[in-house]
Every structure is written in C-alpha cells, then in structure tokens.
Amino acid sequence: MLKPSKLAMPILLLGLGILSTTLTVSFGAQDAKRVVFDKGAFFGTSTPLPKWDNGYLISWEVETFQASTRNVRLYDSSGNQVRAASIWFPDAARVLVYSATATPDGRIIAGGSAKKQDGTAAGFIVRTDLGGEITDVIHTKGFGPLNVCEAPDGTVWSFGGTGFEGRSSQPKPGDTLRHFDFDKGEMASYLARSSFPKTEIQAGIRCSADEVIAYSPNAKAYIEMKYGGDAPQVFRADPPPGLRFTGFAVTGPRKIYAHFSKGGNSGLFQLSFNDASKTAEWLPVTGTAGAYTTPGVIVGLWGADGDQLIVSRGEDPTGTTALHWISPLDR
C-alpha cells in the first residue's frame, strides 16, 4: 500500500482538523483479498451504508411501502447475493428498517418500526429463516431498535431510542441499551436515554465473543458491556473535529476502529483508552487519513472479518464497491 511521505502526513492530518499524533498501526504488504460487490448493495432510493457482520455484507432499504419489496439482502465474501427478505407485516402501510445484521448461519435479523393503516406504529426486532421468511418477532414497546447485533447465545442487543415528548427535543424516559430474547422478549436495559442528546441512528454496535460494544458520536460515548456483567462501562470519546462517523468495526478486545469523513477528507481511526479517566481518543491510523485522492486513504469501513478489517480504498478505480480485506499490525 502506498503511503504519504513523513513530510506530507502532518499536512494531511491538519487538513482533517486533527492533531498529527497517530497510532503505531500499519498494514501488511498487500491486501488479503479484493472483491467487487454489486452497486445495489450500496446505492438505492433509501439504502444506507451497508455493514459486514458474521461473514456477510448486509444491505437494506430504510423505507418500504409494499410487501413484495425485498428490503434486506445478504452478500457473501465472493460478492454474490445469497439471501433476500421482505420485512413486512400484513396490516402495515409502511415499514422502516433501522438496522439489520446476519446470524453466522445466514439468517437475517432486523430492527425497525411498522406503521399501520390507522396511523399507529410499533417497534420490532425480527428474525428470518434461511429462505428469508420471518419466523420470530419481538415487539419493542416504547423503544426504537436503531442498531442491532446478535450475541453468541442467539440473543439480540440493541442501541436505540425511546422517541420524544410531543414535538420537543426531550426524549421519553427509558434506557437506550437493551437486551432481547426471541422467546422471552426484553431481558434487561441499561443507560438512561436522557444521557444521549439525539437519536442514535448514526451510532454503531457490535456483538463480540464476550461483550457488546457500541459507539455514539452524538453522545460522545463509547460503551462496552460484558455479557455476564452488571452494568456497562462508558468512556467519553469525542469524534475527530469536523468529521462524520460512517463506519465501525471490532477485531478483538479493545481493538476498536471507526471511519470518519466529511467533504473530500476521509480516514480510518482506532480508539486509544485511558481507563483511569474513563476517556478514549480516536487516533488516525498511519497512512489512511487525508484527501480521498491520496494513495492509501481509506474511504469506507464496513466491518471486520475475524482479525481483518473490510474497507474501501480511495485509489481503487472501481470505487467504493470494491472491498479490501486488510490486516492491522501493531508495531
């Protein structure tokens, strides 16, 4: 991978509005794999940025008005679409899919809200079978499951919202991190919604082998919760100044990555922790931050596949839809 010279690096970082301190992380001499995906996984009328989880790239449509729409799709590591589902309910007039993920065996889990013909709406988390048909439903009363992930035991964690009081910006009472079971419903909840100033639609969540991890740029908070723990740990983690959070990945304990971008600038960042002060700092990974046209700059982070990150590179002639598997190396 080409990298900016030592002289160019501080200039690039200053262009991103951040200090020139970087993490001592590099990448292997060449990418482990490069795969070009269908544009439909990334671009559509209401298609948000996709994400990689449990061996699949998950793509979905936020807003759907009819049952026939396949609004969640899974792609495998060869770039082929292997599953599609219509997340819909018989009495719905509109369905919003806030977030979706895949189980290790290829089923779909999605969180969203269904609006009925009479104008009422209800939050949900659903799971499909391998044919894409809905088999399990959790009604998330008073809670919008904006971000979801599946824990190793098959339960679901969600980082979401409680709505607002009338037309005000005051959130309704309730917790923002919740734990669900498809047989038992909601099992536990944590972190008062009043601590998070805005909706968490731009947040990220991942379920690792032994904990659930979330990041909210709006609340400037990194959250980690051991599955057997009593309460989450929360670290103050400001996003890099002037940049927007667009991607999230976890490769192991305290190996947390994010992608931030705005305008013509982009970069890959890793979280550095201070346990004493309960703070964390996003630091740019060497050689990956700067103008989109600079060789080496990362322009998309979609998730992690084991200990590898799945990214898009600015210099790839195919663009964002070409995914690269890269291995971070601590130096």
C-alpha positions, 0 to 999 in steps of 0.5 A: 500500500502506498503511503504519504511521505513523513513530510506530507502526513502532518499536512494531511492530518491538519487538513482533517482538523486533527492533531498529527499524533497517530497510532503505531498501526500499519498494514501488511504488504498487500491486501488479503483479498479484493472483491467487487460487490454489486452497486445495489448493495450500496446505492438505492432510493433509501439504502444506507451504508451497508455493514459486514457482520458474521461473514456477510455484507448486509444491505437494506432499504430504510423505507418500504411501502409494499410487501413484495419489496425485498428490503434486506439482502445478504452478500457473501465474501465472493460478492454474490447475493445469497439471501433476500427478505421482505420485512413486512407485516400484513396490516402495515402501510409502511415499514422502516428498517433501522438496522439489520445484521446476519446470524453466522448461519445466514439468517437475517435479523432486523430492527425497525418500526411498522406503521399501520393503516390507522396511523399507529406504529410499533417497534420490532426486532425480527428474525428470518429463516434461511429462505428469508421468511420471518419466523420470530418477532419481538415487539419493542414497546416504547423503544426504537431498535436503531442498531442491532447485533446478535450475541453468541447465545442467539440473543439480540442487543440493541442501541436505540431510542425511546422517541420524544415528548410531543414535538420537543427535543426531550426524549421519553424516559427509558434506557437506550441499551437493551437486551432481547430474547426471541422467546422471552422478549426484553431481558434487561436495559441499561443507560438512561436515554436522557444521557444521549442528546439525539437519536442514535441512528448514526451510532454503531454496535457490535456483538463480540465473543464476550461483550457488546460494544457500541459507539455514539458520536452524538453522545460522545460515548463509547460503551462496552458491556460484558455479557455476564456483567452488571452494568456497562462501562462508558468512556467519553470519546469525542469524534475527530473535529469536523468529521462524520462517523460512517463506519465501525468495526471490532477485531478483538478486545479493545481493538476498536476502529471507526471511519470518519469523513466529511467533504473530500477528507476521509480516514480510518481511526482506532480508539486509544483508552485511558481507563483511569479517566474513563476517556478514549481518543480516536487516533488516525491510523498511519497512512489512511487519513487525508484527501480521498485522492491520496494513495492509501486513504481509506474511504469506507469501513464496513466491518471486520472479518475475524482479525481483518478489517473490510474497507474501501480504498480511495485509489481503487478505480472501481470505487467504493464497491470494491472491498479490501480485506486488510490486516492491522499490525501493531508495531 
